[in-house]
């Protein structure tokens, strides 16, 4: 509906207009009846009108002042003046203010105003339709441009350069205005891809959010040009001009720091690796190819960092002679239900970092550890969740940094220690074990006792009784406790906001989550994080 504000200090006029005009039939909605210009302005700041019908002479603020101030916020505002003044100077001022209709109250007829409003409504609707069509075309053009840019950068890296002149013209079209100047490539890459993908639910939604931030901070202000290379990686190209007053390395590093902070605000951790400026297209291709291929350096780099590419030599030694010692230590940790598992894992990861084994060998070594440990407990994992993650090897294969492997391995061992404890107890029913597996698989959702009972093919009342009898706590108390422990882990190990952590655990009311956390831990999430 097209929104209308009526402003006149003579209330009978407002009442007459509100009742005599077929607003809804015209596609119009009166959103405010105001007795002076100040009141009308205040309403417009809350809800902007498309049409303003106003008197000129009003207390506190006259109609001409009102029109000027509202039009400053909405240049497309359509205005109709209803006035007692039949003088040229008022009409002239109204014309200067962009008023299209000037009607004397003494000759006002509802039919006349209805006709004027019908034409205005049709004009606004036509203008809106054109604008929407143009917006759709712009979006399609942006998507096409983005696809062309992405294909361009992949082509540069993957294929021989045959027509340098044509490629330079394309690069100029994308935003590198002076292609004769050196250009500095930067590779952006996502840390914790699997966790981010799960939080955003689809890869398309994540890449949309990622590209929007890059465009807003880098492309739009024409600081550089971005190109998406893969779902996890994007290239930035920065014009590199040296002079005596500024250090371009520091300037570009400042741009990158601003960009990475913007990602952090939405709970995404991104790293950036830079390369020396390229003097020509062939050199740029070589530099970008080197950045893409630097898997081992990225694997060991700190998450969320900005660093420079350097030749990175990995160890030629075999990692697997250390396998037996590692699995013996970890099996003992699990058997003893030791809470030192985090320390032990970090020590092993530091050993791998110091030795600089290749990224592929570390992934293979860690995967074998987890799969061998998993074999022992698989037979006890009766509850199979259709939403559970895929096999371990698919998960580990997508981990690009040692930090990701470390965090995943710590969680993996913690879960196995928890399972070992349940095995030792040996007194719990199979239904209780399956219920706990159900909870573990759905920590990111709202979990109800009724839905859990239904999934396990149990009567809710019966399920509630046996759960309390076997565990000493109600099902909801158990769910809350497990979620609060997970919240502590997220507060310890991530920079996510309290709102993001609450949402990731199925709480859409952050205040309620904070109350539960304080009841469970004795501290608010903010205070708990400060204590750590």
Secondary structure by P-SEA (a helix, b strand, c coil): cbbbbbbcccaaaaaaaaccccccccccccccccccaaaaaaaaaaccccbbbbbcccccccaaaaaaaaaaacccbbbbbbcccccaaaaaaaaaacccbbbbcccccaaaaaaaaaaaaaaaaaaaaaaaaaaaaaaaaaaaaaaaaaaaaaaaaccccccaaaaaaaaaaacccccccbbbbbbbbbcaaaaaaaaaccaaaaaaaaaaaaaacccccccbbbbbccccbbbbbbbccccccccaaaaaaaaaaaaaaaaaaacbbbbbbbbcccccaaaaaaaaaaaaaaaaaaaaccccbbbbbcbbbbbccccccaaaaaaaaaaaaaaacccaaaaaaaaaaaaaaaacccaaaaaaaaaaaaaaaaaacccccccccccccccaaaaaaacccaaaaaaaaaaaaaaaaaaaaaaaaccccaaaaaaaaaaaacccccccaaaaaaaacccaaaaaaaaaaaccccaaaaaaaaaaaaaaaaaacccccaaaaaaaaccccaaaaaaaaaaaccccaaaaaaac
